[in-house]
Amino acid sequence: MMLFFLFILGCAIGSFLNVLIDRLPNEESINGRSHCDSCKKTIAPYDLIPVLSYILLKGKCRYCHKKLSIQYPLIELLTGVIFTLIVYFSPFARPLLEGQFFIPHMVQLGIYLAAASCFVVIFFADVKYQIIPDEMQVGLLVLVLFQKIIDTVTVMQLGSSLFAAMVTMAPILFLYLITRGRGMGFGDVKLSFIVGFLLGIKGGLSALYIAFVLGAVVGIYFLILKKKKMKSKIAFGPFIVLGTVMIILFQQEVFDLVKRIYGF
């Protein structure tokens, strides 16, 4: 029952994340009512039920009958699945699943779910608009800092994390400077700083390494299909997010693989 509730909550949060994905990059207020992109009609509350409304409306606007973007139900479902997986696999989740609501566990869960939400917005906003919203970057940085405070990090350890953030950011900043922002956006620079702050030097650089490999594979794929040209821009933020998630989930396996390949 708890997992089902978390899934429904995730779908509802995903509906709000859709608003952030579309409005923050365009500097629009997130307070306004949702409307159809085609006819601009305000969408009624009963047409905003996550996933279900899209199905009942057969993916079309109630008023103009134009197709609605599949983005909306997909992100709602994705967020629901992510929330469910985080709770199921988190080390402190067992008491919560058994109905024992300890405040420290609830705080940890809140941090994890909020950070995951930030990553979802960053990923899809960059894919769709090639912009990483500053609001999400600040929110993610605050969450990481709060987590380190909860982990009773000392001033020296915090300084070490800041140093790791600078080292991780350095190669992305270098690419940004030499390409004058054409090869790498400043949003990627800021995101790599946060990744280094979160994962440390080894973890942060490994996440970037994975991001570059994935980016190269996707770039070559698009070139082969002739969907992109050599000078076409491909959002790099999503690959940083994927690299970060892979390190969070499979850190030791990635470190072992790197050691076998490069000997360190």
N, C-alpha and C positions, 0 to 999 in steps of 0.2 A: 504493500500500500504506500509506503514511504517513497519507493522508487517511482511509482506511478505519479504521485503528487509532484515529485521533483521533475518528472518529464513534462507534466502539464505546466508547471511553473516556468521551466525552460522555454517551452513554446511561447508562453505569454511574454517572457523577457525578450525572446527572439523577435516578437512583433515590434517591441520598442527599439531593438537594435536595428531593425530595418529603417526606422525613422532616423536614427543617428547616421547610418550609412549614407542615406540620400541627402540629409539636410546639412550635416556638419561640413562636408567638403564644399558645399555651395553657400556656406555662411548663412543659412536660413535658420529661423527660430525653430526650436523643437517643441514649442508650446502650442503651435497652431494645430487645428483639426486636420486629419488626414483627408486627402482628396484624390480623385482620379486624375492621372497624368494627362489623359486625353481630353475629357470634357470639363475638368476642374470642379466637378460637383463634389460637395462635401460627403464623405462616406459615413453612413449611419453606423452607430455603435454595434448593431446586430450584424453588420457586414464586416466587422473587424475581429471576429472570433478567430483566433489563430488556427490555421490549416482548414478547419471545418468550413468557414465562410468561403474560402477559395473553392473548396469542393462543391458546396451547394450552389455557388454562382457559376460553376463550370469554367472557372478561370476567366470570367468576363465581368466587366463593370455592369452593375445593375441598371445604369441609366443610359449609357451610350453603347454598351455591348462590345466595346473594344477589349481585346485580350489584356489581361493583367499579367504583369511580369511573374514568371515562375520563381524569381528571386525570393518573393515574400514567403510562400509556404516552405521553400527549401531551407531558408535560414531559420525559420521557426522550428522546423523539425530538427535541423542540425543542432540548434541550441538546446532543444529538449534532450537529444541524445547525449550531448556533451555534459550537461548537468547530471544526467543519470549515471554516466560512466565515472564522472569525478566522485560522486558520492559512493558508488559501488566499490571503487578501487582505492579510495583514500584510506590511509592507515587508521584514521580516527573515526571512520564512518560506521563501524560495527555497532557501537553504542547508540548512534543516532537511528540506525535501522531497527534497533530493538526498542526504540521509544525513549531512550535515556538522553535527555537534552542537556548536556553539560555546556556551560557558557563558553569555555575555551574552545571546545570542539565546534560550536556554532560560529564563533569568530573566525576560526581557521577555514571553515566551509565557506563562509561569506567572502573571504579573501580569494579563495580559489575560484569561486564562481564569478566574482567580479572581474578577476584577471582574465579568465576565459572569455568573458563577454567583451572585454577590451580587445583581446586578440581577434575575435570574430569581426568586430567593427573595423579594426585596422586592416585585416586581410581583405575584406570585401570592398571597403571604401577605396583602397589602393588599386584593386583589380578594376573597379568600375570607373573611378575618376582619376587614378594615379595621384591621389592625395592621401596622406596619412594625417588625420585630424589631430591637431595639437592637444585638444581636450582629452583624447584617448591616451595620448602619450603621457600627459601629466598624471592622469588617473592611474595608469599602469605603474608609473614611477612611484607614486604615493603608496600604492598597494605593496610594492616590493619593499619600500622603506619600512612600512608598517610591519611587514612580515619579519624583517630583520630585527626590528625592535622587540617583537614578540619572542624571537629566538634569543633574546638577551645578548645581542651583538655588542661588543665593546667598541669604544671609540677607535681603537687601533684596527679592529676588524672592519669597521665601517670605512675607515680610510683605505684599507686594502681593497674593499669592494669598489670604492670610487676610482682607485688606481686601475683595477681590472676593467672598469667601464671605459676609462680613457684609452687603455691599450686596445680593447675590442673595437672601439669607435675609430681608432687611428686609420686602419686601411680604408674604411668607407669614406672617412673625411678626406683622405688623400685622393681617392678616385673622384670625389665630388669637386675638389679644388682643381685638379688637372684637367677635368672635362668641363669645368665651369658650370656644373649642374646638369649637363646633358647626359652624362653616363650614369649618374647617381643623384637622387634628390636629397635635399637637406633633411627631409623627413626620415629617410633611411639612416642618415647619420645619427639623428636623435634616437631612433629605435635601436640601433646597434649599441649606443651608450647604455640604454636601459637593459638590454640583453646581457651586456658585460657586467653590469651592476647586479643582475639577478644570478648569473651562472658562474661568475668568476672568469679569470683569463682563459684557462683551458677550455671550460665549457662554452664561453662566449665565442672564442675563435673557432671552436669546433662547429658551433651553430652556424657561423658565417660560412665556414667551409662547405657545410651541407647546403646552405642557401645558394652558394655559387655553383655547386655541382647541379643542383636541381634547376637553377636558372639557365645554365648552359644546355641541359638536356631539353628543356621546354623551348628555348630559343632555337635550337637546331631543328626540333620537331616543327615549329612554325615556319622556318625557312624552307624545309623540305616540302611542306604543304603549300608554300608560297602565300601564307597568310600574313607574313611579316617580311619586311625588307631589312637589309643589314643595318640601316640607320633607324629602324623603327624602335620605339621605346617600349620596354616591357617592365611592368611594375615589379620592383625588387622586394618591397615590403612583405608580400605574401610568402616569399621564399625564406625570408628571415624568420617569420612566424613559424613556418613549417620546420625549419632547422632548430628553432628554440624548443618547440614541442617534442621533437625527436630526442633532443638532449635531455629534456626533463623526464621523458619516458624510458629512454634506452641509453642513458649516459655511459654506463660501464661497457656496454656492448660496442658503442661507437668508439670509446677510448681504446678498447682492445683491438678493434679493426684498424684504427689509425696506427697503432703500435706495430701491427703485423705488416702494414703497407710501408710505413716510413721509418720504423725502428725506434720511435720515441713516443 
